[in-house]
Amino acid sequence: MAIENTVVTDGVMEIPSWWKCPSGYEELLAAAHALGKKELLHRAAISDQESQYPIESLTAIANAGFGAVTIPAEEGGLGKGLTGFAVLAETFAKYCASSAMCWVMHTAAVQTLYSAGTNEQRQRFIPGVLKGEIGALAFSEPATGSHFWNVVSSAPRQGNGYLLNADKSFVTSGGAADWYVVCTSSPDAVSEDKLMYLIVEKDQDGIEFFPFSAMGLRGNSSGPMKFKDVYVPVNNRLGTEGGMNYYNDNVVDPLFLLGSAACWIGIAQGAVDAAVGGAKKKVHQDTGKSVASYQVIRHELAKAQILIDSARSMLYRAADEMDRCLEKGQLLSTSLYPLWELKTYAADMVIQVTNQAMQVAGGRGYLTGQIEKFLRDGRAGALMGPTNEILREWIGRTLVEVPWFD
Ligand SMILES: Cc1cc2nc3c(=O)[nH]c(=O)nc-3n(C[C@H](O)[C@H](O)[C@H](O)COP(=O)(O)OP(=O)(O)OC[C@H]3O[C@@H](n4cnc5c(N)ncnc54)[C@H](O)[C@@H]3O)c2cc1C
């Protein structure tokens, strides 16, 4: 007896679309796939092999209207909120993980500028972003490593501005971005929280960037940067002089945790899709059977897909709640705990799933190509701050009710 509403074609079960994409975002998903196929995929391998920043892909993303996806439509953005951001990040990552990660950091930088900036700053930077200008976040410092919220750099007042001296260890889009949100500290701040954000524009004197040579995400240009005696006028300070931890918790972290988790999910799905395709295509001449016909292979694929879909469920549940928070004027920091779990899980999951995909693909998967690239790209997730060690500690502390930091 057929069960109503269950779609079965030629005996093959169809996966319902809502399981892969939140309702109402199907058109956005289709547009992202079309863009990925046309603009991102064919440049991804070159960008990886030559450590080439994917500027053409990022320009194509902006030209498609995705330069300011979380900014309200009445301010020139796409107004697709955090769910739209997650749908796009996940999809882009399947086609070019470097483009997706640069775009996630860019989107977080744009939202930071929008949330903490004045009207004048929005009007100065958002129109450029819509045309393809790139923003970046320069937070992590070699001196404090993963503890990116504890910077040692500082920018004392000078004249009608600040004199910034900062060493940054990793800046995605470093040397390629049009402007950077540099997180530093203000010795002049009256508040106990000395954290300060300054916008530094690409042509300013005193900026140096260094090449990024890494295992994966090789197009990212995530190398170190130095800001030496950079004069930043006061109208390029975002928000207050000190007191910017509030924006770490309510903008930078929530967007980074959500967007990066979406990338790890997209990479994992890309790897499984490639493994499925390969397993169906490869036929052993001696047995006349495809790799996909071995039950043990199908079980491996099933286990991997269940892991991806668990992470995806967490992703869209968190994104939906965050959109609801914004609509109600509530703080995104109320979603931090679920986002810690989501990022930790997605970044662990992508390591496991890309390994499973390689195992299914066999020696062919180990050859330079799609699956080994997914494995290398995805490996960055657990290392990117807040790292998985730090997040597990915060989650554990929350469970046993020890303060987040002490
Ligand atoms: C590809 C890539 C892109 C990046 N892009 C950016 C960017 O655009 N902007 C930016 O600001 N930063 C960026 N980062 C930096 C990132 O966010 C982390 O700060 C960085 O990866 C930490 O590396 P580290 O070598 O300084 O780690 P370390 O701090 O030296 O950590 C080494 C190990 O110790 C663990 N550890 C550290 N502290 C603790 C603790 N308190 N408790 C338990 N374990 C701990 C870590 O988890 C890790 O396993 C990027 C990093 C990568 C890899």
The ligand as a Tripos MOL2 file, in Angstrom:
@<TRIPOS>MOLECULE
LIG
   53    58     1     0     0
SMALL
NO_CHARGES

@<TRIPOS>ATOM
      1 C1         42.5840   28.9970    6.9150 C.3       1 LIG1
      2 C2         42.5330   29.9340    8.0570 C.ar      1 LIG1
      3 C3         41.9300   31.1800    7.8940 C.ar      1 LIG1
      4 C4         41.8880   32.0850    8.9460 C.ar      1 LIG1
      5 N1         41.3220   33.3120    8.7470 N.ar      1 LIG1
      6 C5         41.3420   34.2350    9.7450 C.ar      1 LIG1
      7 C6         40.8180   35.5600    9.5340 C.ar      1 LIG1
      8 O1         40.3200   35.9060    8.4500 O.2       1 LIG1
      9 N2         40.8920   36.4420   10.5420 N.ar      1 LIG1
     10 C7         41.4260   36.1200   11.7590 C.ar      1 LIG1
     11 O2         41.4450   36.9740   12.6200 O.2       1 LIG1
     12 N3         41.9140   34.8830   12.0010 N.ar      1 LIG1
     13 C8         41.8940   33.9360   11.0210 C.ar      1 LIG1
     14 N4         42.4080   32.6770   11.2480 N.ar      1 LIG1
     15 C9         42.9910   32.3630   12.5620 C.3       1 LIG1
     16 C10        42.1340   31.4200   13.4020 C.3       1 LIG1
     17 O3         40.9200   32.0070   13.7240 O.3       1 LIG1
     18 C11        42.8610   30.9960   14.6750 C.3       1 LIG1
     19 O4         43.1570   32.1000   15.4370 O.3       1 LIG1
     20 C12        44.1280   30.2720   14.3730 C.3       1 LIG1
     21 O5         43.8610   29.2370   13.4420 O.3       1 LIG1
     22 C13        44.7310   29.6910   15.6220 C.3       1 LIG1
     23 O6         45.9850   29.1450   15.2520 O.3       1 LIG1
     24 P1         47.2890   29.2860   16.1800 P.3       1 LIG1
     25 O7         48.3870   28.6150   15.4430 O.co2     1 LIG1
     26 O8         47.4740   30.6710   16.6170 O.co2     1 LIG1
     27 O9         46.8410   28.3470   17.3940 O.3       1 LIG1
     28 P2         47.3190   28.2630   18.9060 P.3       1 LIG1
     29 O10        46.5960   29.2700   19.7240 O.co2     1 LIG1
     30 O11        48.7870   28.2280   18.9610 O.co2     1 LIG1
     31 O12        46.7110   26.8310   19.3050 O.3       1 LIG1
     32 C14        47.4150   25.5900   19.2230 C.3       1 LIG1
     33 C15        46.5330   24.4890   19.8030 C.3       1 LIG1
     34 O13        46.1980   24.7910   21.1730 O.3       1 LIG1
     35 C16        44.7980   24.7790   21.3380 C.3       1 LIG1
     36 N5         44.4040   25.8080   22.3010 N.ar      1 LIG1
     37 C17        44.6900   27.1360   22.2210 C.ar      1 LIG1
     38 N6         44.1550   27.7720   23.3010 N.ar      1 LIG1
     39 C18        43.5150   26.8510   24.0270 C.ar      1 LIG1
     40 C19        42.7470   26.8810   25.2290 C.ar      1 LIG1
     41 N7         42.5280   28.0290   25.8860 N.pl3     1 LIG1
     42 N8         42.2070   25.7360   25.6780 N.ar      1 LIG1
     43 C20        42.4080   24.5600   25.0050 C.ar      1 LIG1
     44 N9         43.1320   24.4590   23.8670 N.ar      1 LIG1
     45 C21        43.6620   25.5940   23.3860 C.ar      1 LIG1
     46 C22        44.2210   25.0780   19.9600 C.3       1 LIG1
     47 O14        42.8960   24.6200   19.8220 O.3       1 LIG1
     48 C23        45.2000   24.3180   19.0570 C.3       1 LIG1
     49 O15        44.8590   22.9700   19.0340 O.3       1 LIG1
     50 C24        42.4490   31.7500   10.2160 C.ar      1 LIG1
     51 C25        43.0350   30.4860   10.3810 C.ar      1 LIG1
     52 C26        43.0890   29.5900    9.3340 C.ar      1 LIG1
     53 C27        43.7320   28.2470    9.5570 C.3       1 LIG1
@<TRIPOS>BOND
     1     1     2 1
     2     2     3 ar
     3     2    52 ar
     4     3     4 ar
     5     4     5 ar
     6     4    50 ar
     7     5     6 ar
     8     6     7 ar
     9     6    13 1
    10     7     8 2
    11     7     9 ar
    12     9    10 ar
    13    10    11 2
    14    10    12 ar
    15    12    13 ar
    16    13    14 ar
    17    14    15 1
    18    14    50 ar
    19    15    16 1
    20    16    17 1
    21    16    18 1
    22    18    19 1
    23    18    20 1
    24    20    21 1
    25    20    22 1
    26    22    23 1
    27    23    24 1
    28    24    25 2
    29    24    26 1
    30    24    27 1
    31    27    28 1
    32    28    29 2
    33    28    30 1
    34    28    31 1
    35    31    32 1
    36    32    33 1
    37    33    34 1
    38    33    48 1
    39    34    35 1
    40    35    36 1
    41    35    46 1
    42    36    37 ar
    43    36    45 ar
    44    37    38 ar
    45    38    39 ar
    46    39    40 ar
    47    39    45 ar
    48    40    41 1
    49    40    42 ar
    50    42    43 ar
    51    43    44 ar
    52    44    45 ar
    53    46    47 1
    54    46    48 1
    55    48    49 1
    56    50    51 ar
    57    51    52 ar
    58    52    53 1
@<TRIPOS>SUBSTRUCTURE
     1 LIG1         1 GROUP 0 **** ****
